[in-house]
Amino acid sequence: MKQVNFLIIFILCLALALFTLENTNLGTIYVLPGLEVQAPMAVELLLATGLGAVFAWLFSMWTQLQRQLLSSPQRKQKVRIKELESKVEQYQAEVQSLQLALPPSSDSSTKQTQANVPNTR
């Protein structure tokens, strides 16, 4: 895969070099109102390409940093803890609703159970 990337970059750089050799006429770059720079088109093109490459690299580094921060083990643990806490709350609510649905325990049922058990004393 590295060889393929190298080949693509090499072909693009070769095409860029051939293009700049053909475009040596002077061009004007208007930086700000009242500020202009004249340079050969080849230099302008190389500068623009270089700036584009630098910005692409910075963007790549920024996205890689974000990906690392989002996939850190501590973040995964925090997400898992929040999931488990929400499940605990859900289960507690289910238990409370089930307890409310059960009939209340009465003393007569416990007395009846005790009467059926023989006294071994």
N, C-alpha and C positions, 0 to 999 in steps of 0.2 A: 504494500500500500504506500510505503514511503517513496518507492521508486516512481509510482504513478503520480504522486503529488509533486515530486521533483521534476518530472517530465512536463507536467502541465505548467508549472512555474517557469521552467526553462523556456518553453515555447512562447509563453506570454511575454517574458522579458526580451526574447529575441525579436518578437514582433514589435514590441515597444521601441527597441533600439533601431530597427529598420525604419520605423515610422518617424522617429525623431531625426534620423539622418536625412530624410526627404523633406523635412519641414524646418528649414533653417532661417526662414524669413522672420523679421522682427514683428513682435506683437506687443500690444499694450495691455497691461493689467491695471484695472481701476480698483485700487484697494479701498480708498475712502474718497468722498467728494474732495477734489482738489489734490489727491495723492495718486499718482499713476507711475507705473514702472514699465519701461520698455526692455524686453529681453527676447532672445530667439525663441521661437515656438518650441524648439526641442527642450530648452531649459524649463519653460513654463509647463510643458507636458510632464517632464520628469519630476518637477516640484509637486504638481497636482497628484501624480501617481504616488509619490512618496508620502504626501500628506494622507492620501486615501488609505495607504497601507498602514500608516501609524494609527489612524482612527479605527481601522478594522481590528488591529491588534489590541488596542485599548478596549474596544467593545468586547472582544473575545475574552480578555482577562476579566473584565467586569462581570460577564455572564458566568464565567467559570467560578469566580469568587461567590456570586450569589448562589450557584448550585451547591457549592461546598457548604455554605452557611445553612442552606435549607435542608441538606442531608446529613447534618452533623448528628452524632449519636445522642447528644444531650437533647437536641430538638425532638428526635424520634421518641426518646423516653418521656419527654414532657407531653407529647401528643398521646402516647399510650396511657400515661397517668390520667389525662383528662378523659379519655375514652372509658377507662375503668371506673373513674369517679362517677361519670354519667350513668354507667350501668348499675353501680351500687345504688344511686339515687332511684333509678327506675325499679330495681328489685325491692327497695324499701317501700316504695309507693305501692307496688303489687302486694307485698305482704300486708300492709295496712288495709288495703281494700279487701283482701281476703279475710282478714280478721274481723272486719266490719260485717262481712257476709255470713260469718259463722254464727250459729245460735249461741246465746250466752250460756255459760256453764251454770248449772243450778246445783244447790246443795242436795236436793232429793236424789239426783242421779248418783252422786258420790256416796250417799247413805245407802242406796240400793246396792251398789257395788260392794260396799263393806259388809252388808248383810249377807250376801251370797258367799263371801269368803269365810270359811270356818275359823273360829278363834282357836289358835294353837297354844294358847297360854295355859 
